[in-house]
Amino acid sequence: MIRFEEVTKRFGQKVVLKNVSYEVSEGEIFCIVGPSGTGKSVSLKLMIKLLSPTSGRVCIGDDCVSSSWSKDLSVLRSRFGYLFQSAALLAWMSVYENVALPLRERTKLTDAEIRDKVMDALEKVGLENDAETYPADLSGGMQKRTGLARAIVTEPEILLYDEPTSGLDPVTSRMIDDLIVELNERLGTTSVVVTHDMHSALSIADRIAMLHGGRVATIEAPQNFIKSEVPEVRSFLDAQYITRKGVWEKGN
């Protein structure tokens, strides 16, 4: 469904991605992991053309995002929902208003229709009783869930998550993990998750891709990823005290 074809991305003299190729299948949860600065978040931005590749192509089905412009690009972007790392909520708007914003900007729905869709999205993330609350009064996990409600309210085909558990405590992180899986199943979306959190990736992913030095070190299902003998993968797992048996434990 999403294809990277020999994608290279440079910023000046710095090469962030080097001839990267992979495909995300329809309906799967595809996690991208790796050290900081290896092009994980850049990959998400390339998928919706917030950035353009220096060379190569990014495609969604038969459509090439990287060469789309104007109206065609707007149509392609409408197929995506995006959860930003910071949740990116507007502080002067309530939870309800934040979630309603994309519907007001992109559709001609009536106020009643917008309300139905917003309340349905809030119910899906467990915030139906917090519609009138403002971001400053929300916990970090509730802010992430509000951002997620906004991402799904337009009923996208593809959900992009940029570090969805960043800054959250372990209990809240696992709650967000469960929500990602639940929404993927309930909505039938394709999900791409960028994360440093290997516990999260191993728990939710159908497949995990690791980027290292701007290249794909490996792409494996969790049960194979955790047993990988690729040095970069082993080092990344060992740094988070994750064993080949899949037990999360701090080594003695």
N, C-alpha and C positions, 0 to 999 in steps of 0.2 A: 504493500500500500504506500509506504514512504520509502523512497530509494535515494541513497547517496551514491553517486557515480563518479568515482575518482575526484572527490572534492578536496580542493586545497583552499585554505583561507590564510591570507597574510595581512598583517597590520604593519605597514612600513617594512622594515627588515625582519620583523618577527613572523615566523611561520607557525600558526596555531594548529592547523590541520594539514596533513600531508597525504594527498591521494587516498582519501578515506572512502571506502565503499562498504555499504551494508544495506539490508532491506528490513523494514519493520512490517510484519504481517498484520492483516486486518484482524482486529479483535484481541490482539495480544497486549500484555503489559511488558514493555521493553524498557529495561533500565540501563542507563549509561552511567558508569562509575569511573573513578580514576582520581589521581592527585589534582590539586588546584593548578589551573593554567594549562590544562591539557585539551581544552576546546569543548567541554561538556555543554556549558550554557551557550556557547557560540553555535553549537549544533542545533539547539532549539531555535535560536534566532534565525538561522539559515532556513529552517523548515517553513517559517512564515514570512521570510524575506524582510525581517528587520535588519538583516545583513545579507549581502550577496557574496557568493563564492568568488575567489580570485580566478579559479578554473574549476571545471567539472560541473555537474548538474545535480540539483535536488528536485525530485519529482514526487507528486502525489497521484498515484494511479497513472493515468495517461497524460496528466498535466505537469508541465515543467514550471515549478514555482520560481526558480532562479532566473527565468527569462520572461516572466509575466509582468505586466505593467497595468496601471490604472484600473479600469473596470474589471478585467480578468483577475488581477491580483486581489481586488476587494472580494470577489466571489470565492476565490480560493481561501482567503483568510477567514471567511465566514464559516468554513468547515471546521475551524479550530476553536478550542477554549484553552486559555492560558492561565495557570496559577503561578504568579510571580513569587520569588523567594521571600519578599517582604510583605506579601499579600496585596500591597499597593492600593489600599483603601483610601478613599477621600475623607479626610477627618471631619469635614463640615457636613457630611451626609450620613444619615442613619444607615443601619444594616440594610433595611428595605430599599432605600434610595441608591445605595451602592450596587445592589444586585439588579435593580431595575434599569440602571444606566445604559447598558448595551442594548436593551430592548427599546428604550426611548431614542437612542441614537441611530439604530439600524433598521427599525421596523415602523410600521404605521398602525400598530395595535392600539386598541382603545385602553383607557385607564383600567377598566374592569378586566380586560384580557391580560394586561401586564400584571395586575395584582394576582390573578390566578397562577400565572407562570412563576412569579417571584415567590409566592408562598409555597408552591410545589417544590421549587429548588431549595428553599430554606428547610422544608420538611425533610428532604433527602439528606441534608447534612446535619439535621437535629437542631436547627436554630429557629424553628417556627415561632417560638415564644420570645424571640429577641429582635424582632423586626424593627422596633423603634429605638433600639440601643445604638449608641454612637461608638466608633472604633476605639476611642480612648478608654471606654469602660469595658472593653473586651479583653479576655486573656489572649495570649499568643495563639493558642490552639483555636480559639473561637474566631480570631482574625483570619487564620488560615482557612477555616471552614466557610467564613463569609466570602473570601476570595474564590473558594471552590464553587460556592453557590453561584457566584457571578459568572464563573467560567462555564457552568453547565446550563445556565438559564436560557441560552439561545439554542440548546439541543445540538451541540456540535458532534461531528463524527469522530474527531480526534481531540484528546486532551493532552496538553503539555504541562508537566510539573517541573518547576525549577526549585530544587532543594526543598521539598514539601515538609520535611521534618526538621529543618535547620532552626536552631534556637529553641526547640521544644524539649521538655523533659521526657524521659523514656516512656512513661505511661501515655502521655499525650501523643508522642510519636507513633506508638503502636496503634492508637485510636485512628490517627490519620492513615496509617497503612491499611487498616481494616476498611476505612471509608473508600480508599482508592480502589481496592478490590471489589467492594460492594457496588460502587458506581460503574465500574467496568462491566460487571455482570448485568446490573439492572438496565443500564443504558445501551449496552452493546457497543461501546466506544472502543477505539484503539487508543492506548495510553503510552506516552513516552515520558519516563521519569528520570531526571538527572538528580543524582544524590551522592553524597560522601558516605552515607549511612549504609554500611554493608548488611547490617541486621535487617534493615528495611528492604534492601534490594533482594536479599535471599528469601525474604518472607513473601514478597508480592510478585516477583518477576516471573514471566514465562521464559524469558531469556535475558541474559546480562551481557552487555558489551563493555569492555574496559578499554579506555583510551589512555595511552601513555606516550609521551613525546610526540603528540599530534597524530599518532597512528593507532589503529585498532590492534590491541595486544591479543585479544581473544573475544569470541562471542559464544556463550554456552548457556544451557539450561542451568539453574542453580545447583542441582545435584552434581553436575559435571564441573561447573565453575569452581566450586569449593574444593574439588580434588585436583585442580589444574597444577601442572608442573611448570607453567610459564613463569620465569623468575619474577617478572613485574607483578603478576597476579599473586604469587605466593607472598611477596613482600607486603603487598597491600592488605592481604588477609591477615598475615601475622601481626601487622601493626595494629589491627583491631581485635587481636586475641581470638581469631576464629580458626578452629582446627579443621582438618580434612574430614573429620567425622560429622561436621556440621553442628558441633556443640560450641556455644559462645561461652568461653571461660577465660579468665586471666591466668596465664601460664605460671606454673610454680618454678 
